[in-house]
Amino acid sequence: MTHEYRLTVVTCVSCESKVKTSILSINNIFDVEISKDKNYIIITMDKIIAT
């Protein structure tokens, strides 16, 4: 399952990498695509993550 979110707080490539690494460390998430230039993040996961 894939979810796309608007992202406005990431302003540099280093931040992109840190956010991606952090999200990928969460169980059941297996892909993250992030773009500071286009202001989005797409997260692909096996199941919905409880918050």
N, CA, C and O atoms as a GROMACS GRO file, in nm:
protein
  204
    1MET      N    1   0.084  -0.115   0.000
    1MET     CA    2   0.000   0.000   0.000
    1MET      C    3   0.090   0.123   0.000
    1MET      O    4   0.194   0.124   0.066
    2THR      N    5   0.049   0.224  -0.073
    2THR     CA    6   0.129   0.344  -0.092
    2THR      C    7   0.050   0.467  -0.050
    2THR      O    8  -0.068   0.481  -0.082
    3HIS      N    9   0.117   0.556   0.022
    3HIS     CA   10   0.055   0.681   0.066
    3HIS      C   11   0.143   0.797   0.024
    3HIS      O   12   0.265   0.790   0.036
    4GLU      N   13   0.081   0.903  -0.026
    4GLU     CA   14   0.156   1.023  -0.065
    4GLU      C   15   0.115   1.139   0.027
    4GLU      O   16  -0.003   1.159   0.055
    5TYR      N   17   0.215   1.214   0.072
    5TYR     CA   18   0.192   1.326   0.162
    5TYR      C   19   0.262   1.450   0.110
    5TYR      O   20   0.366   1.442   0.045
    6ARG      N   21   0.204   1.564   0.139
    6ARG     CA   22   0.267   1.692   0.108
    6ARG      C   23   0.374   1.716   0.215
    6ARG      O   24   0.349   1.694   0.334
    7LEU      N   25   0.489   1.761   0.173
    7LEU     CA   26   0.602   1.779   0.264
    7LEU      C   27   0.657   1.919   0.244
    7LEU      O   28   0.699   1.954   0.134
    8THR      N   29   0.658   2.001   0.349
    8THR     CA   30   0.704   2.139   0.334
    8THR      C   31   0.818   2.176   0.427
    8THR      O   32   0.868   2.289   0.419
    9VAL      N   33   0.861   2.088   0.513
    9VAL     CA   34   0.964   2.123   0.612
    9VAL      C   35   1.104   2.079   0.573
    9VAL      O   36   1.201   2.118   0.639
   10VAL      N   37   1.119   2.001   0.470
   10VAL     CA   38   1.251   1.955   0.426
   10VAL      C   39   1.306   2.055   0.325
   10VAL      O   40   1.245   2.081   0.222
   11THR      N   41   1.425   2.111   0.357
   11THR     CA   42   1.479   2.219   0.274
   11THR      C   43   1.615   2.189   0.213
   11THR      O   44   1.666   2.270   0.135
   12CYS      N   45   1.675   2.074   0.248
   12CYS     CA   46   1.808   2.044   0.193
   12CYS      C   47   1.820   1.894   0.167
   12CYS      O   48   1.741   1.814   0.217
   13VAL      N   49   1.919   1.858   0.087
   13VAL     CA   50   1.941   1.718   0.051
   13VAL      C   51   1.975   1.634   0.174
   13VAL      O   52   1.932   1.519   0.185
   14SER      N   53   2.051   1.691   0.264
   14SER     CA   54   2.085   1.620   0.387
   14SER      C   55   1.960   1.586   0.468
   14SER      O   56   1.947   1.477   0.523
   15CYS      N   57   1.868   1.682   0.475
   15CYS     CA   58   1.742   1.658   0.546
   15CYS      C   59   1.661   1.548   0.478
   15CYS      O   60   1.603   1.463   0.545
   16GLU      N   61   1.657   1.550   0.346
   16GLU     CA   62   1.587   1.446   0.270
   16GLU      C   63   1.638   1.308   0.312
   16GLU      O   64   1.560   1.217   0.340
   17SER      N   65   1.768   1.296   0.314
   17SER     CA   66   1.830   1.168   0.348
   17SER      C   67   1.798   1.125   0.491
   17SER      O   68   1.768   1.009   0.516
   18LYS      N   69   1.803   1.217   0.584
   18LYS     CA   70   1.773   1.186   0.725
   18LYS      C   71   1.629   1.143   0.743
   18LYS      O   72   1.600   1.048   0.816
   19VAL      N   73   1.537   1.213   0.678
   19VAL     CA   74   1.396   1.178   0.688
   19VAL      C   75   1.372   1.040   0.628
   19VAL      O   76   1.303   0.957   0.687
   20LYS      N   77   1.429   1.015   0.511
   20LYS     CA   78   1.412   0.885   0.445
   20LYS      C   79   1.466   0.772   0.532
   20LYS      O   80   1.400   0.670   0.550
   21THR      N   81   1.586   0.790   0.586
   21THR     CA   82   1.646   0.688   0.672
   21THR      C   83   1.562   0.662   0.795
   21THR      O   84   1.543   0.547   0.835
   22SER      N   85   1.511   0.767   0.855
   22SER     CA   86   1.427   0.753   0.975
   22SER      C   87   1.299   0.676   0.945
   22SER      O   88   1.260   0.587   1.021
   23ILE      N   89   1.234   0.712   0.837
   23ILE     CA   90   1.108   0.645   0.802
   23ILE      C   91   1.132   0.499   0.764
   23ILE      O   92   1.053   0.412   0.800
   24LEU      N   93   1.240   0.472   0.692
   24LEU     CA   94   1.269   0.333   0.654
   24LEU      C   95   1.302   0.244   0.773
   24LEU      O   96   1.296   0.122   0.763
   25SER      N   97   1.336   0.304   0.886
   25SER     CA   98   1.367   0.224   1.005
   25SER      C   99   1.241   0.174   1.075
   25SER      O  100   1.250   0.092   1.166
   26ILE      N  101   1.124   0.222   1.034
   26ILE     CA  102   0.997   0.179   1.094
   26ILE      C  103   0.956   0.045   1.033
   26ILE      O  104   0.962   0.026   0.911
   27ASN      N  105   0.916  -0.047   1.119
   27ASN     CA  106   0.874  -0.180   1.073
   27ASN      C  107   0.762  -0.169   0.970
   27ASN      O  108   0.674  -0.083   0.980
   28ASN      N  109   0.766  -0.257   0.871
   28ASN     CA  110   0.665  -0.271   0.765
   28ASN      C  111   0.672  -0.164   0.657
   28ASN      O  112   0.591  -0.167   0.564
   29ILE      N  113   0.766  -0.071   0.665
   29ILE     CA  114   0.786   0.027   0.558
   29ILE      C  115   0.904  -0.021   0.475
   29ILE      O  116   1.012  -0.047   0.529
   30PHE      N  117   0.883  -0.033   0.344
   30PHE     CA  118   0.991  -0.085   0.261
   30PHE      C  119   1.036   0.006   0.149
   30PHE      O  120   1.129  -0.028   0.076
   31ASP      N  121   0.970   0.121   0.132
   31ASP     CA  122   1.019   0.216   0.032
   31ASP      C  123   0.973   0.356   0.068
   31ASP      O  124   0.860   0.376   0.114
   32VAL      N  125   1.062   0.453   0.046
   32VAL     CA  126   1.030   0.593   0.069
   32VAL      C  127   1.089   0.673  -0.046
   32VAL      O  128   1.208   0.663  -0.077
   33GLU      N  129   1.005   0.753  -0.110
   33GLU     CA  130   1.049   0.845  -0.213
   33GLU      C  131   1.019   0.985  -0.162
   33GLU      O  132   0.906   1.014  -0.123
   34ILE      N  133   1.120   1.071  -0.161
   34ILE     CA  134   1.103   1.204  -0.103
   34ILE      C  135   1.162   1.308  -0.198
   34ILE      O  136   1.266   1.286  -0.260
   35SER      N  137   1.095   1.421  -0.208
   35SER     CA  138   1.145   1.530  -0.292
   35SER      C  139   1.122   1.664  -0.224
   35SER      O  140   1.007   1.707  -0.208
   36LYS      N  141   1.230   1.729  -0.185
   36LYS     CA  142   1.218   1.862  -0.126
   36LYS      C  143   1.177   1.964  -0.231
   36LYS      O  144   1.111   2.063  -0.199
   37ASP      N  145   1.216   1.940  -0.356
   37ASP     CA  146   1.183   2.035  -0.463
   37ASP      C  147   1.037   2.030  -0.504
   37ASP      O  148   0.978   2.132  -0.540
   38LYS      N  149   0.978   1.911  -0.499
   38LYS     CA  150   0.837   1.895  -0.538
   38LYS      C  151   0.744   1.889  -0.417
   38LYS      O  152   0.622   1.879  -0.432
   39ASN      N  153   0.804   1.894  -0.297
   39ASN     CA  154   0.727   1.898  -0.170
   39ASN      C  155   0.638   1.777  -0.149
   39ASN      O  156   0.521   1.791  -0.113
   40TYR      N  157   0.692   1.657  -0.171
   40TYR     CA  158   0.612   1.538  -0.143
   40TYR      C  159   0.699   1.426  -0.087
   40TYR      O  160   0.821   1.425  -0.100
   41ILE      N  161   0.629   1.333  -0.024
   41ILE     CA  162   0.692   1.210   0.022
   41ILE      C  163   0.592   1.097  -0.008
   41ILE      O  164   0.473   1.109   0.020
   42ILE      N  165   0.643   0.990  -0.063
   42ILE     CA  166   0.561   0.872  -0.091
   42ILE      C  167   0.617   0.757  -0.008
   42ILE      O  168   0.736   0.725  -0.017
   43ILE      N  169   0.532   0.698   0.071
   43ILE     CA  170   0.572   0.589   0.160
   43ILE      C  171   0.499   0.462   0.118
   43ILE      O  172   0.377   0.461   0.105
   44THR      N  173   0.575   0.356   0.098
   44THR     CA  174   0.517   0.227   0.062
   44THR      C  175   0.537   0.132   0.180
   44THR      O  176   0.648   0.118   0.231
   45MET      N  177   0.428   0.067   0.220
   45MET     CA  178   0.433  -0.019   0.339
   45MET      C  179   0.351  -0.146   0.319
   45MET      O  180   0.264  -0.154   0.232
   46ASP      N  181   0.380  -0.245   0.403
   46ASP     CA  182   0.307  -0.371   0.397
   46ASP      C  183   0.167  -0.360   0.456
   46ASP      O  184   0.072  -0.422   0.408
   47LYS      N  185   0.156  -0.279   0.562
   47LYS     CA  186   0.027  -0.261   0.628
   47LYS      C  187   0.024  -0.124   0.694
   47LYS      O  188   0.127  -0.058   0.707
   48ILE      N  189  -0.095  -0.082   0.733
   48ILE     CA  190  -0.109   0.049   0.798
   48ILE      C  191  -0.033   0.049   0.929
   48ILE      O  192  -0.040  -0.046   1.007
   49ILE      N  193   0.040   0.157   0.954
   49ILE     CA  194   0.121   0.170   1.074
   49ILE      C  195   0.038   0.241   1.180
   49ILE      O  196  -0.017   0.348   1.156
   50ALA      N  197   0.030   0.180   1.298
   50ALA     CA  198  -0.043   0.241   1.410
   50ALA      C  199   0.035   0.360   1.462
   50ALA      O  200   0.158   0.357   1.467
   51THR      N  201  -0.035   0.464   1.500
   51THR     CA  202   0.032   0.582   1.554
   51THR      C  203   0.015   0.594   1.703
   51THR      O  204   0.065   0.688   1.764
   0.00000   0.00000   0.00000
